[in-house]
Amino acid sequence: MAGGPGALRMANIKQQKKRVGIAMRQRQENLRYRSTVKTLAKRLEAAVADRDEQMVAAEHRELVRTIDRATARGAMHKNTAARKKSQAARAVSAAKPE
């Protein structure tokens, strides 16, 4: 079997086996953060569509908090976080009655 850069091989050193497990757990946690951000963004869009000001404010607050937490722990790049927060703020401002 070819052992190129993309080949899946298990480490044979004890510490590297541990690191593989740690990396897998970290990857799953990062995935949970990013998935949660997507879910909260959809909930914010739904609240904006319903024109429910209290719900919009609550969803926006929770979304921004989750984005900040994901960025602080490295699950999301800071520019991505800024872009998502900006999109959320635009959605919230569009929902406000004139």
C-alpha positions as CSV (number, residue, x, y, z in Angstrom):
1,M,0.0,0.0,0.0
2,A,1.4,3.4,-1.0
3,G,2.3,5.6,2.0
4,G,1.9,9.0,0.4
5,P,1.0,12.2,2.4
6,G,-2.7,11.4,2.3
7,A,-2.4,7.8,3.4
8,L,-4.1,6.8,6.6
9,R,-1.5,5.3,9.0
10,M,-1.8,4.8,12.7
11,A,1.0,6.0,14.9
12,N,3.1,3.3,16.6
13,I,4.5,5.5,19.3
14,K,2.4,5.7,22.5
15,Q,2.5,9.5,22.8
16,Q,1.5,9.9,19.2
17,K,-1.5,7.6,19.7
18,K,-2.6,9.8,22.5
19,R,-2.1,12.9,20.3
20,V,-4.3,11.4,17.6
21,G,-7.1,10.8,20.1
22,I,-6.7,14.4,21.5
23,A,-6.7,15.9,18.0
24,M,-9.9,13.9,17.1
25,R,-11.6,15.1,20.3
26,Q,-10.6,18.7,19.6
27,R,-11.8,18.5,16.0
28,Q,-15.2,17.2,17.1
29,E,-15.5,20.1,19.7
30,N,-14.5,22.6,17.0
31,L,-17.1,21.1,14.7
32,R,-19.8,21.4,17.4
33,Y,-18.9,25.1,17.8
34,R,-19.2,25.8,14.1
35,S,-22.4,23.8,13.8
36,T,-23.9,25.7,16.7
37,V,-23.1,29.0,15.1
38,K,-24.9,27.9,11.9
39,T,-27.9,26.8,13.9
40,L,-28.1,30.0,15.8
41,A,-27.7,32.1,12.6
42,K,-30.7,30.2,11.1
43,R,-32.7,30.8,14.3
44,L,-31.8,34.6,14.1
45,E,-33.0,34.6,10.5
46,A,-36.3,33.0,11.5
47,A,-36.8,35.5,14.3
48,V,-36.1,38.4,11.9
49,A,-38.6,36.9,9.4
50,D,-41.2,36.7,12.2
51,R,-40.5,40.4,13.2
52,D,-40.3,39.4,16.9
53,E,-38.0,42.1,18.4
54,Q,-37.5,40.4,21.7
55,M,-36.6,37.1,20.1
56,V,-34.3,38.8,17.6
57,A,-32.4,40.5,20.4
58,A,-32.1,37.3,22.4
59,E,-31.0,35.2,19.4
60,H,-28.5,37.9,18.3
61,R,-27.0,38.1,21.8
62,E,-26.6,34.3,22.0
63,L,-25.2,34.1,18.4
64,V,-22.5,36.8,19.1
65,R,-21.6,35.1,22.4
66,T,-21.2,31.7,20.8
67,I,-19.1,33.2,17.9
68,D,-16.8,35.0,20.4
69,R,-16.4,31.8,22.4
70,A,-15.6,29.8,19.3
71,T,-13.1,32.4,18.2
72,A,-11.4,32.5,21.6
73,R,-10.8,28.8,21.6
74,G,-9.6,28.7,18.0
75,A,-12.6,26.9,16.5
76,M,-13.2,29.8,14.1
77,H,-10.9,32.3,12.5
78,K,-11.2,35.9,13.7
79,N,-12.0,37.3,10.3
80,T,-14.7,34.6,9.8
81,A,-16.2,35.6,13.2
82,A,-16.1,39.3,12.4
83,R,-17.9,38.6,9.1
84,K,-20.6,36.4,10.7
85,K,-21.2,39.0,13.5
86,S,-21.4,41.7,10.8
87,Q,-24.0,39.7,8.8
88,A,-26.0,39.1,12.0
89,A,-25.9,42.8,12.9
90,R,-27.2,43.7,9.4
91,A,-30.0,41.2,9.7
92,V,-31.0,42.7,13.1
93,S,-30.9,46.3,11.8
94,A,-33.1,45.2,8.8
95,A,-35.7,43.8,11.3
96,K,-36.1,47.0,13.2
97,P,-39.3,49.0,12.3
98,E,-38.7,52.3,10.7
